[in-house]
């Protein structure tokens, strides 16, 4: 347990260091480990980068070995020394992060970019979209050069995030409690907050079986067994 926690902490610190070294702080304001309240609990964002060119929500993953996955799949797979284990599709995780942040900031979601950054000795074995990467995080962010926010709007976002970081009630313990409650809900989608509706699988090995799916499909593809 301690080793896994230390590995995650080390990965977060290396990502922070990389952004500090390669992103001009006068242009890109950086926030790390941000807990955002929403109408459906809280969400924890690894890194937020704010600029007039948009807001970048960065989800970091610290894995070793081969990484397999599909942009729309619920789970991705890591293979390390012949051992396989699954983890939640980080693009899905980031979808909730972006929705909650847009709602909190009262900004259109299209002003927010999703980025997934893998840390560690890993290699992609399937093709992922360009916002999923193992290197070049700062270079990817800096390629967006069309202003989307005025300096005043970007400043307001910075102030709002600074207030979140300073809020003593937004603790990790409260977030973990909120996460447990959200994942156990039978009526609300834990990803986007939409209503869960019962459907019947039409294809595959589960054809004919009922399941719960998000009412915001196909924008949100969350499902769970009925």
N, C-alpha and C positions, 0 to 999 in steps of 0.2 A: 504493500500500500504506500509506504513512505517513498519507495523508489519511483513509483508511478507519479506521485504528487510532485516529487523533485524534478522528474523528467518534464512534466507539464509546465512547472514554474520556470525551468531553464529555457524551454522553448519560447515561452511568453517573453522572457527577458531578452532573448536573442532577437526576436521580432521587434521589440521596442528599440533595441540598440540600432538595428538596421535602419529603421525609420528615422531615428535621431541623426544618423550619419548621412543619409542620402536625401532627406526631404528638408528643404529650407523652412525653418520654423516661422519665418516671416510670411511665407505663402501657405504652408500647410500646418494647421494646428492639430496636435495629436492628443487623443485621450485613450487611456487604457483601462480595461476592466470596468466598464460602465454598466450599472444596473438601471434599467429603464422601467418605470411603472406603466401599466396599461390597463384597459378595462378587463383584461383576462390574465390577471396576475402580473408578474414581472418577467423581464428577460435580461440576460447578462451578455454583453457584447465584449469580445476580446479587445478590439481596437476600433476607434473611430477617427478618421482623418477628415478635417473640415477645410475647404478652400472655396474660392469663388467658382472653381471648376466642378464643384459637386461635393457630395458627402460620401466617403468611402467607408463601408462597414466590412471589417476584416475578421474572418473566422480563421483561427489557426488550428492546425492538427499536427500532432507530434507522433509520427509513425515511422517504422522501419520496414524494409522489405518491398515487395511488389504491391501496388495498389490497383485494384480492379473496381470498376463502377460504371454506372449509367447516369446521365444527367437527371433522369426522371425516376430512378429507382429509389425505394425507401431506404435501402441499405447498400453500403459499399463494403468491399472486402480487402483486408490486408493479409498478405502471406509472407511469413518470416520464418526462415529455416524449416520450411515444410508445414508450419502450423498456420491455420487459417482462423481469423476472427472477423466478425462483422461489426460495423459501426454505422451510426446514422449518417445518411447523406448530408454532408455539411452545407450543400446548397439549400437544402430544406431548412436546416437550422437557421441559416442566414436570412431566409425568406421571412421568418417570424421576426428576427431582429430588425430587419428593414421596415416591416409593417408597423411594429411597435414604435420605432424611432420616428417614422413619418407621422404617425398619429400624435405622438407626444409633442413633436416640434410644429405640428399643424402645417406640414409641407407636403407637396405632391410626392408620391413614392418614386417618380421618375427622376427626381433630383438626387437619389441615393443609389450608389453602385455597390454591388455585392462582389466581394473578393474572398477567395479561399486560398490560404497559404499553408502548404505542407512543410514541416520542419523535420529534419532527421534524414537518415540514410534510406530514402525511399525512391522508388522508380515507378512511374505510371506505366501500366501494361494495357490500358485502354485509352482511347482518345477522349479528353475532357475539353470543355469550352475554355477559351483563353483566360477567363477570370479565375481558373483553378490552376495553381502553379506551385513549383518547388523552388523557384528562384526569380529574381527580377521584380520583387514586389514594388519597390519605389519606382522603377522604370515603368511598370505597368500603370501606376497611378499618375505619373507625370505625362503620360501620353494623351491624357484628356486635357485639351487646351482651349476648349470653347467655354467661355464663362456662362454659368447657369444661375449664379447668385450675384447680387450686388455686394460690395464690401460691407454695407450695413447689414444685409441679410446674413452674410457669413458671420459677422460679428455677433449677431443675435443668437445664432446657433451655438457659437463658442460660449457665450454667456449662459445659455440654457444647459449645456453639458457641464460647465463648471459648477453650476448650482446643483446638478445631480450628484456630482462627485463629492460635493460638500454636505449633502443631505445625510445626517446621521441615522435616519430611519431606513435608508436603503442599504441594508447589510446583506452579506452573503448568506447568513442564516435565514433571513426573511425570504431571500430569493429561493433557497432550497426548499423551504416550506411551500412557497407558491408553486414551484415546479412539481412537487409531489401532488398537490391538489389538482393542478392542471392536467397532469398525465392520468389521473384516476377518474376524470370527468367522463360521463357517458353521454353528455349532451353537447359539449363544446369542443371544437377542434383545438388540440394543443399547439398546433403550428400557427394558424392564422386567426383563431377566435371565431370562425364561422360555425354554424350549426351542423351537428352530425346527423346524417340521414341514413336510413337502412336501405341497402341495395342488394342485388343478387348478382354474383359473378357469372358472366356469360361465357368465359373462355378459360382454358388452362385446367390444371388439376383440381382447382376449387370451383369449377363450373357448377352452378346450381346452388351453391352455398351462400347464405346471407353474410353480409359484412357491413360495417359502418364506414361511411365515406364522408368527406367534407362537402358541404353544399356549395363551396366555391370552386369545385372541380370545373375545368382543368387547371385553373390558376393555382389551386392548391390540391395536391394529390395525396393527402393524408388518408390512410385507411387503417382499420383495426378489425379483428374478428368480432362477429356478433355474439 
